[in-house]
Amino acid sequence: MLALTRNVICPKCDGKGGKVGAVRQCRSCQGRGVRVTLRQMGPMIQQLQLPCDECSGTGEIIDHRDKCKTCNERKTVLEKKVLEVHIDKGMKGGQTITFVGESDQAPGVVPGDVIIVIVEKPHEHFKRNDNDLMTDVEIDLLTALGGGKFTIKHLDDSPLVVTIAPGEIVKQGMCQVDCLRIIRFDTADVIDDLKAIHGQGMPSQRQHEMGDLYVKFSIKWPEHIDHSKIHLLEYVLPPRRSLPEYPRSTRVKEAIINMSYVQRQEWMMQEESRGEGDGEPREQCANQ
């Protein structure tokens, strides 16, 4: 429902502004509503069109006693109207709904239309592309490698249980449907081996067929793995990539990764704060 206020022809005077026969043409402007005046500016003469003072630009004169009491000679009155707006399934942002002849009215003028433009409100979890939807889902590493189930809360708040078949590997950032080649919604990158959930997108406005739901995965990795069970991964995962061979004269350095970038930054900040607290300069070593 849409409530609006518009101008309509006064029902009391039928848009005449006064009693029948009381309306006469303004003699000052000859019914044009404007008067032409000449103004001299130095050697130049300028011609101006100004609203007529006698009739206030209407081109008509109505005696005060004969004015319409309802519209006060304005010929129109304000009317509040409620329009019932029906949104069809599958309508997209930018589409319009037209109510013919429901705009402002004026004497001798065909009323215009009221045009409503559909604006889609962004959703917190879903993005729309035509009749298809895309959403982000986080799954654990075991489900990504060995299959399993996860749940998506759909637009109508109903749970959608999705199954990943065992043996079907899900990669980080991968979108799950049948080996298609399409362009991603947010970039111009092409994704191969795209997979999706058929019939779980937006309805088509004309064919009433449902689009597809594309799922972009992010994988939650474990914080640590028990050393005694690492050998079990070697039975199911591809073998480690072998190191390249170097000439015997090549000086090979070795290092161990034991700290993430974030942990390294936190450690350095802690060391700096300790140095400032001691009030003494700290020695620094530089590795060449």
C-alpha positions as CSV (number, residue, x, y, z in Angstrom):
1,M,0.0,0.0,0.0
2,L,1.3,3.4,-1.0
3,A,-0.3,6.6,0.4
4,L,0.1,9.8,-1.6
5,T,-1.3,13.4,-1.7
6,R,-2.2,14.8,-5.1
7,N,-4.2,17.7,-6.6
8,V,-7.6,16.9,-8.1
9,I,-10.2,18.9,-9.9
10,C,-12.4,20.7,-7.3
11,P,-15.7,18.8,-7.1
12,K,-17.6,21.9,-6.0
13,C,-16.8,24.2,-8.9
14,D,-15.8,21.5,-11.4
15,G,-12.4,23.2,-11.8
16,K,-13.7,26.7,-12.7
17,G,-12.7,28.4,-9.5
18,G,-16.0,30.1,-8.9
19,K,-19.7,30.2,-9.8
20,V,-20.8,29.6,-13.3
21,G,-20.5,32.8,-15.4
22,A,-18.5,34.5,-12.7
23,V,-15.1,33.8,-14.2
24,R,-14.0,36.5,-16.7
25,Q,-10.8,37.0,-18.7
26,C,-8.2,39.4,-17.2
27,R,-8.2,42.6,-19.2
28,S,-4.7,43.5,-18.0
29,C,-2.9,40.5,-19.6
30,Q,-5.7,39.5,-22.1
31,G,-5.9,36.1,-20.4
32,R,-2.3,35.2,-21.0
33,G,-1.3,35.4,-17.3
34,V,1.8,37.4,-18.1
35,R,2.5,40.9,-19.0
36,V,5.3,42.1,-21.3
37,T,7.3,45.1,-20.0
38,L,10.2,47.0,-21.4
39,R,13.2,48.0,-19.4
40,Q,16.0,50.3,-20.6
41,M,19.5,49.4,-19.5
42,G,21.8,52.1,-20.9
43,P,21.6,52.1,-24.7
44,M,19.8,48.7,-24.6
45,I,16.1,47.9,-24.1
46,Q,15.3,44.7,-22.4
47,Q,11.9,42.9,-22.8
48,L,10.7,41.1,-19.7
49,Q,7.7,38.7,-19.1
50,L,6.3,39.0,-15.6
51,P,3.3,37.3,-14.0
52,C,0.2,39.5,-14.2
53,D,-0.5,41.3,-10.9
54,E,-4.2,41.6,-11.5
55,C,-4.9,37.9,-11.9
56,S,-1.8,36.4,-10.1
57,G,-0.8,34.8,-13.4
58,T,-4.0,32.8,-13.9
59,G,-5.3,34.9,-16.8
60,E,-8.8,35.0,-15.1
61,I,-10.6,37.4,-12.7
62,I,-13.2,36.1,-10.2
63,D,-15.1,38.4,-8.0
64,H,-14.4,37.8,-4.3
65,R,-18.1,37.1,-3.6
66,D,-18.2,34.5,-6.4
67,K,-15.1,32.6,-5.5
68,C,-15.4,28.9,-4.7
69,K,-15.3,28.4,-1.0
70,T,-13.9,24.9,-1.3
71,C,-10.8,25.6,-3.5
72,N,-10.6,29.4,-3.0
73,E,-10.4,29.9,-6.8
74,R,-7.4,27.5,-7.1
75,K,-9.6,25.1,-9.1
76,T,-8.0,22.1,-7.5
77,V,-8.0,20.6,-4.0
78,L,-5.7,18.2,-2.2
79,E,-6.7,14.6,-2.0
80,K,-5.1,11.7,-0.1
81,K,-5.2,8.4,-2.1
82,V,-3.9,5.0,-1.2
83,L,-2.6,2.9,-4.1
84,E,-2.3,-0.9,-3.8
85,V,1.1,-1.8,-5.1
86,H,1.5,-5.5,-6.1
87,I,5.1,-6.7,-6.3
88,D,5.4,-9.7,-8.5
89,K,7.7,-12.6,-7.6
90,G,11.2,-12.1,-9.1
91,M,11.0,-8.4,-9.8
92,K,14.4,-6.7,-9.9
93,G,15.7,-3.4,-8.9
94,G,15.1,-0.7,-11.5
95,Q,11.8,-2.2,-12.7
96,T,8.8,0.1,-12.6
97,I,5.1,-0.2,-11.7
98,T,2.9,2.4,-13.5
99,F,-0.5,3.7,-12.3
100,V,-2.0,5.5,-15.3
101,G,-3.6,8.9,-14.8
102,E,-3.1,8.9,-11.0
103,S,-0.8,12.0,-10.9
104,D,-1.9,15.6,-10.2
105,Q,-4.9,16.9,-12.1
106,A,-5.4,20.4,-13.5
107,P,-8.2,22.0,-15.7
108,G,-7.6,21.3,-19.4
109,V,-4.6,19.0,-18.7
110,V,-4.4,15.3,-19.1
111,P,-3.2,13.9,-15.7
112,G,0.1,12.2,-15.7
113,D,1.1,8.7,-14.3
114,V,2.4,7.6,-11.0
115,I,5.5,5.5,-11.6
116,I,7.0,3.5,-8.8
117,V,10.6,2.3,-9.2
118,I,11.7,-0.9,-7.4
119,V,14.8,-0.5,-5.3
120,E,16.3,-3.7,-3.9
121,K,17.5,-3.6,-0.3
122,P,21.0,-5.2,0.0
123,H,20.9,-8.5,2.0
124,E,23.3,-9.3,4.7
125,H,24.2,-12.8,3.4
126,F,23.0,-13.0,-0.2
127,K,24.0,-11.2,-3.4
128,R,21.7,-11.3,-6.4
129,N,22.7,-11.6,-10.1
130,D,19.5,-11.7,-12.3
131,N,17.7,-14.8,-11.0
132,D,20.8,-16.3,-9.3
133,L,22.0,-15.8,-5.7
134,M,25.5,-16.1,-4.2
135,T,26.3,-16.6,-0.5
136,D,29.5,-17.2,1.6
137,V,29.7,-20.4,3.7
138,E,32.4,-21.5,6.1
139,I,33.1,-25.2,6.4
140,D,35.6,-27.2,8.4
141,L,38.6,-28.9,6.7
142,L,37.3,-32.4,7.3
143,T,34.0,-31.5,5.4
144,A,36.0,-29.9,2.6
145,L,38.2,-33.0,2.1
146,G,35.9,-35.9,3.1
147,G,32.4,-34.5,2.4
148,G,29.6,-33.9,4.8
149,K,26.7,-31.6,5.4
150,F,26.2,-27.9,6.2
151,T,23.2,-25.6,6.6
152,I,22.3,-22.4,4.8
153,K,19.6,-20.1,6.3
154,H,17.6,-19.0,3.2
155,L,15.9,-15.7,2.5
156,D,12.7,-16.9,4.1
157,D,14.6,-18.1,7.2
158,S,14.1,-21.7,6.3
159,P,17.1,-24.0,6.8
160,L,18.6,-25.6,3.6
161,V,20.7,-28.7,4.3
162,V,23.4,-29.1,1.6
163,T,25.4,-32.3,1.1
164,I,28.9,-32.5,-0.2
165,A,29.5,-36.0,-1.6
166,P,32.5,-37.9,-0.1
167,G,35.5,-37.6,-2.3
168,E,34.5,-34.3,-3.8
169,I,37.2,-31.8,-2.8
170,V,36.1,-28.3,-2.0
171,K,38.8,-25.7,-2.4
172,Q,39.2,-22.3,-0.6
173,G,37.1,-19.7,-2.4
174,M,35.5,-22.3,-4.6
175,C,31.9,-21.9,-5.7
176,Q,29.8,-25.1,-5.6
177,V,27.4,-26.6,-9.5
178,D,27.9,-28.6,-12.7
179,C,31.2,-27.8,-14.4
180,L,30.2,-24.5,-15.9
181,R,32.4,-21.6,-17.0
182,I,30.9,-18.3,-15.8
183,I,32.2,-14.9,-14.6
184,R,32.1,-14.1,-10.9
185,F,29.6,-11.6,-9.6
186,D,32.0,-9.3,-7.9
187,T,35.0,-9.4,-10.3
188,A,35.7,-10.2,-14.0
189,D,37.6,-13.3,-13.0
190,V,36.5,-16.6,-14.6
191,I,35.9,-19.5,-12.4
192,D,36.3,-23.0,-13.8
193,D,34.6,-26.1,-12.4
194,L,31.8,-24.0,-10.9
195,K,29.2,-25.8,-8.9
196,A,25.8,-24.7,-7.6
197,I,22.5,-25.6,-6.0
198,H,19.8,-25.8,-8.6
199,G,16.4,-24.2,-8.0
200,Q,17.4,-22.3,-4.8
201,G,17.8,-18.9,-6.3
202,M,15.3,-16.2,-7.1
203,P,12.0,-16.9,-9.0
204,S,11.8,-15.8,-12.6
205,Q,9.1,-13.1,-13.0
206,R,7.6,-14.6,-16.3
207,Q,8.5,-18.3,-16.4
208,H,8.2,-18.7,-12.6
209,E,11.3,-20.9,-12.7
210,M,13.8,-20.7,-9.9
211,G,17.4,-19.6,-10.4
212,D,20.4,-21.2,-8.8
213,L,22.2,-20.6,-5.5
214,Y,26.0,-20.3,-5.8
215,V,28.0,-21.0,-2.6
216,K,31.4,-19.5,-2.1
217,F,33.4,-21.6,0.5
218,S,35.9,-20.5,3.1
219,I,37.6,-23.3,5.0
220,K,38.2,-23.2,8.7
221,W,41.6,-24.7,9.3
222,P,42.5,-26.4,12.6
223,E,44.8,-24.5,15.0
224,H,47.1,-27.5,15.5
225,I,47.4,-31.2,14.7
226,D,48.6,-34.0,17.0
227,H,52.1,-35.0,15.9
228,S,51.3,-38.6,16.5
229,K,48.5,-38.6,13.9
230,I,50.2,-36.7,11.1
231,H,51.2,-40.0,9.6
232,L,47.5,-40.8,9.0
233,L,47.3,-37.8,6.6
234,E,50.0,-39.3,4.5
235,Y,47.8,-42.3,3.7
236,V,45.0,-40.2,2.2
237,L,46.7,-37.0,0.9
238,P,49.0,-36.8,-2.1
239,P,52.7,-37.1,-1.3
240,R,54.7,-34.1,-0.3
241,R,56.4,-32.1,-3.1
242,S,60.1,-33.2,-3.3
243,L,62.8,-30.6,-2.9
244,P,64.7,-29.5,-6.0
245,E,68.3,-30.7,-6.4
246,Y,71.1,-28.2,-6.2
247,P,74.7,-28.4,-7.2
248,R,77.1,-29.5,-4.4
249,S,78.7,-26.1,-4.5
250,T,75.5,-24.3,-3.6
251,R,75.3,-23.0,-0.1
252,V,71.9,-24.0,1.2
253,K,70.4,-22.3,4.3
254,E,67.9,-23.9,6.5
255,A,65.1,-22.3,8.7
256,I,62.1,-23.3,10.7
257,I,58.7,-21.5,10.5
258,N,57.6,-21.2,14.1
259,M,55.8,-17.8,14.2
260,S,53.1,-16.3,12.1
261,Y,53.3,-12.7,10.8
262,V,50.7,-11.5,13.3
263,Q,52.5,-13.3,16.2
264,R,55.8,-11.7,15.1
265,Q,54.3,-8.2,15.1
266,E,52.8,-8.8,18.6
267,W,56.2,-10.1,19.9
268,M,58.0,-7.0,18.5
269,M,55.5,-4.6,20.1
270,Q,55.9,-6.4,23.4
271,E,59.7,-6.1,23.2
272,E,59.4,-2.4,22.3
273,S,57.1,-1.7,25.3
274,R,59.5,-3.5,27.6
275,G,62.4,-1.4,26.4
276,E,60.5,1.8,26.9
277,G,59.6,0.7,30.4
278,D,63.2,0.0,31.4
279,G,64.3,3.5,30.5
280,E,67.6,2.2,29.1
281,P,68.6,1.7,25.4
282,R,68.4,-1.9,24.3
283,E,71.1,-3.5,22.1
284,Q,69.9,-4.6,18.7
285,C,71.4,-7.2,16.5
286,A,71.3,-7.1,12.7
287,N,71.6,-10.3,10.8
288,Q,73.7,-9.9,7.6
